[in-house]
Amino acid sequence: MAVSGENIYITWQSCLVIDDSAPCAESILFTKSDDNGTTFDKPIILFEGVEAAQARMTIAHDHLSGQDNVAIIW
């Protein structure tokens, strides 16, 4: 999670089970709130695949640019 003013940025991993006999569908997702977390945008899928289960994510907001830029790596 990264925070800048009223903006909150969140990334997370998800494992959606579609069929009990198959492995789950791994995803890395992102969302943002611009009202201190009262509401959030619809999540965006950044990556899908089995590699998502092993990802270690880092998120950061660029405070120096004065822009609404966020960097996410995994």
Summary of the structure (lengths in Angstrom):
residues: 74
radius of gyration: 14.2
end to end distance: 13.7
largest distance: 48.6
contacts: 164
relative contact order: 0.28
helix: 7%
strand: 47%
